[in-house]
Amino acid sequence: MRQSPRLRRLQSDMKALERLKAESSILDVTVPGPMFGGPPEIYVIHFYGRGLSKQDGSNEVHFRQRHEVMIRLGAAYPRMIPEMTWKTPIFHPNISANGVVCLGGYSTHWVPSLQLDELCAMLWDMIRYQNFDVDSPYNREAALWVKEQSVYRFPIDPRPIRDKLANATKDSTRRNDRTHKPLTAPGNGPSAGFLPPSAVRDKPAESPDIVFVNDDEVEVVDAEIVESDIGSETPDIIFIE
């Protein structure tokens, strides 16, 4: 039986979230209720990392480490934006006090090709204040606070959503750097101990039988020293093949 475009998209989103979960220590995904044999239409996304929250009636803004967002993929998805509701306290210019999320231009001009893993990356960037807009806020108090505050440096959590993948890439780069480290001695150039003998130019004192070849481009295959008959002052002649 041929699958509908919507069903294929739901399956693709489910696989994308599974990959993202494997590449991230920040994100977890749960599905509330039964799945009825098909891909989920409702997800609860859990984020574990630094965000900000503020209690009602308090002027103190503080860190919050756990965040939950419910995402509902309605009947019009993916042609229409999914419904998102923030379930935990958060203090952000683009998330209202009752949990409505503003995605800027995506809220009015939704892009159907944007998959759920990309949407989760956007939500994480909002949590850690990598992404915010104070000019069109859903929470004016938070927008004003961002403009005036000087305590927090943004982003407040430096990790990308795919932090496991990023760390693995860094570790691989470090190993490659150690493996391919050039053999050099302290100073400006390579150590003489690592050069071929023909490149070492220090002539030993009182060694008339040693001949030095100063052309680094010449490869000596065979050589023979012949005494000169011209005179005692004339140096011996070397024949090179």
C-alpha positions as CSV (number, residue, x, y, z in Angstrom):
1,M,0.0,0.0,0.0
2,R,1.4,3.4,-1.0
3,Q,2.2,5.7,1.9
4,S,1.0,9.3,1.9
5,P,3.5,12.2,1.8
6,R,2.5,13.1,5.4
7,L,3.2,9.6,6.7
8,R,6.6,9.5,4.9
9,R,7.4,12.8,6.4
10,L,6.5,11.7,9.9
11,Q,8.7,8.6,9.5
12,S,11.6,10.8,8.3
13,D,11.2,13.2,11.3
14,M,11.2,10.2,13.7
15,K,14.5,8.9,12.2
16,A,16.0,12.4,12.3
17,L,15.2,12.8,16.0
18,E,16.7,9.4,16.7
19,R,19.9,10.4,15.0
20,L,20.0,13.7,16.9
21,K,19.4,11.9,20.2
22,A,22.4,9.7,19.5
23,E,24.6,12.7,18.7
24,S,23.6,14.8,21.7
25,S,24.0,14.6,25.5
26,I,21.7,17.7,25.7
27,L,18.5,16.3,24.2
28,D,16.1,13.5,25.0
29,V,12.8,12.6,23.4
30,T,9.7,10.9,24.8
31,V,6.4,10.1,23.2
32,P,3.3,10.6,25.4
33,G,0.6,8.0,24.9
34,P,0.4,5.1,22.4
35,M,1.8,5.3,18.9
36,F,-0.9,3.1,17.3
37,G,1.7,1.3,15.1
38,G,2.8,4.4,13.2
39,P,5.3,7.3,13.8
40,P,4.4,9.7,16.6
41,E,2.4,12.9,16.1
42,I,3.3,14.3,19.5
43,Y,6.7,14.6,21.1
44,V,8.0,15.9,24.4
45,I,11.6,17.2,23.8
46,H,13.8,17.4,26.9
47,F,16.8,19.7,26.9
48,Y,19.5,19.5,29.6
49,G,21.6,22.6,29.7
50,R,21.8,26.2,30.8
51,G,18.8,28.4,30.3
52,L,17.2,31.3,32.3
53,S,14.0,31.5,34.3
54,K,12.4,34.0,36.6
55,Q,9.8,33.4,39.3
56,D,6.6,35.4,39.3
57,G,6.9,38.4,41.6
58,S,10.7,38.2,41.7
59,N,13.3,40.4,40.0
60,E,15.9,37.7,40.2
61,V,16.9,35.8,37.0
62,H,18.6,32.5,37.6
63,F,19.9,29.5,35.7
64,R,17.7,26.6,34.9
65,Q,19.1,23.3,33.7
66,R,16.1,21.3,32.6
67,H,13.6,22.3,29.9
68,E,10.6,20.6,28.2
69,V,8.8,21.5,25.0
70,M,5.7,19.7,23.6
71,I,5.5,19.5,19.8
72,R,2.3,18.5,18.1
73,L,2.3,17.6,14.4
74,G,-1.2,18.6,13.4
75,A,-3.1,17.3,10.4
76,A,-1.8,20.1,8.2
77,Y,1.9,19.3,9.0
78,P,4.3,19.7,7.3
79,R,2.5,22.3,5.2
80,M,1.9,24.2,8.4
81,I,4.1,24.9,11.4
82,P,3.8,22.4,14.2
83,E,2.2,23.5,17.5
84,M,4.9,24.1,20.2
85,T,4.2,24.7,23.9
86,W,6.9,25.3,26.5
87,K,6.1,23.2,29.6
88,T,8.8,24.4,32.0
89,P,9.5,28.0,33.3
90,I,11.7,30.0,30.9
91,F,12.7,33.7,30.7
92,H,13.2,34.6,27.0
93,P,12.2,37.5,24.8
94,N,10.6,35.2,22.2
95,I,8.7,32.8,24.5
96,S,5.6,34.1,26.2
97,A,4.8,33.6,29.8
98,N,2.2,30.9,28.9
99,G,4.7,29.0,26.8
100,V,3.9,30.1,23.2
101,V,7.1,30.1,21.0
102,C,7.9,32.6,18.4
103,L,10.3,31.5,15.7
104,G,10.6,34.8,13.9
105,G,10.0,34.6,10.2
106,Y,9.3,30.8,10.4
107,S,6.1,31.6,12.4
108,T,4.6,33.5,9.5
109,H,6.5,31.9,6.6
110,W,6.9,28.3,7.6
111,V,9.3,26.2,5.5
112,P,7.8,22.7,5.0
113,S,11.3,21.2,4.4
114,L,12.5,22.1,7.9
115,Q,12.7,18.8,9.8
116,L,12.2,18.2,13.5
117,D,15.9,17.8,14.3
118,E,16.5,21.3,12.8
119,L,13.6,22.7,14.8
120,C,15.1,21.2,18.0
121,A,18.4,22.8,17.2
122,M,16.6,26.2,16.9
123,L,14.9,25.7,20.2
124,W,18.1,24.8,22.0
125,D,19.7,28.0,20.6
126,M,16.8,29.9,22.1
127,I,17.3,28.3,25.5
128,R,21.0,29.1,25.6
129,Y,20.5,32.7,24.3
130,Q,22.4,32.0,21.1
131,N,19.2,33.2,19.2
132,F,16.9,35.9,20.4
133,D,15.1,39.0,19.0
134,V,14.4,41.9,21.3
135,D,12.7,44.0,18.6
136,S,9.6,41.8,18.2
137,P,9.3,40.1,21.6
138,Y,6.6,37.8,23.0
139,N,7.9,38.6,26.5
140,R,8.6,42.4,26.7
141,E,10.0,42.1,30.3
142,A,12.6,39.6,29.1
143,A,13.5,41.8,26.1
144,L,14.0,44.9,28.3
145,W,16.1,42.8,30.7
146,V,18.3,41.6,27.8
147,K,18.9,45.2,26.7
148,E,19.9,46.4,30.2
149,Q,21.6,43.5,31.8
150,S,25.4,43.1,32.0
151,V,25.7,40.0,34.3
152,Y,25.3,37.2,31.7
153,R,27.4,36.6,28.7
154,F,25.6,35.1,25.7
155,P,25.4,32.3,24.8
156,I,25.1,31.1,28.4
157,D,25.8,27.5,27.3
158,P,28.5,27.1,24.7
159,R,27.6,23.6,23.5
160,P,26.0,23.0,20.1
161,I,23.0,20.6,20.1
162,R,25.2,17.9,18.5
163,D,27.8,18.1,21.2
164,K,28.8,14.4,21.1
165,L,29.6,14.7,17.4
166,A,31.5,18.0,17.9
167,N,33.6,16.4,20.7
168,A,34.4,13.4,18.6
169,T,35.5,15.6,15.7
170,K,37.8,17.6,18.1
171,D,39.3,14.4,19.6
172,S,40.0,13.0,16.1
173,T,41.7,16.3,15.1
174,R,43.9,16.2,18.2
175,R,44.9,12.6,17.5
176,N,45.8,13.4,13.9
177,D,47.9,16.4,15.0
178,R,49.9,14.2,17.4
179,T,50.3,11.5,14.8
180,H,51.5,13.8,12.0
181,K,53.7,16.1,14.2
182,P,56.9,16.9,12.2
183,L,60.2,15.9,13.6
184,T,61.9,19.2,14.3
185,A,64.4,20.3,16.9
186,P,64.0,23.4,19.0
187,G,65.0,26.4,16.9
188,N,64.3,27.7,13.5
189,G,64.8,24.6,11.4
190,P,65.1,20.8,11.3
191,S,67.6,19.1,13.4
192,A,70.8,17.8,11.8
193,G,70.1,14.5,13.5
194,F,67.1,13.9,11.2
195,L,68.8,14.9,7.9
196,P,70.6,12.6,5.5
197,P,74.4,12.5,5.9
198,S,75.0,14.4,2.6
199,A,73.2,17.4,4.1
200,V,75.6,17.8,7.1
201,R,78.3,20.2,6.1
202,D,80.5,20.4,9.2
203,K,83.9,19.2,7.9
204,P,86.0,17.3,10.4
205,A,89.5,18.7,11.0
206,E,92.5,17.0,9.4
207,S,90.6,14.5,7.3
208,P,92.1,14.6,3.8
209,D,90.5,11.3,2.8
210,I,86.9,12.5,3.3
211,V,85.2,14.2,0.4
212,F,82.1,16.5,1.0
213,V,79.3,16.9,-1.6
214,N,77.6,20.2,-1.0
215,D,74.9,19.8,-3.7
216,D,71.8,18.5,-1.9
217,E,70.2,17.7,-5.3
218,V,72.9,15.1,-6.2
219,E,72.4,11.5,-5.3
220,V,75.7,9.7,-5.0
221,V,75.5,6.1,-6.4
222,D,79.2,5.3,-6.6
223,A,82.4,7.3,-6.0
224,E,86.1,6.7,-6.3
225,I,89.0,8.9,-5.0
226,V,92.0,9.1,-7.4
227,E,95.3,10.7,-6.4
228,S,96.3,13.8,-8.5
229,D,99.6,13.7,-10.5
230,I,99.5,17.5,-11.0
231,G,101.2,18.4,-7.7
232,S,101.1,17.9,-4.0
233,E,99.1,21.1,-3.5
234,T,96.3,19.9,-5.8
235,P,93.5,18.2,-4.0
236,D,92.6,14.6,-4.9
237,I,89.9,14.1,-7.6
238,I,86.6,12.4,-6.9
239,F,84.7,10.6,-9.7
240,I,81.0,10.2,-9.2
241,E,78.6,7.9,-11.1
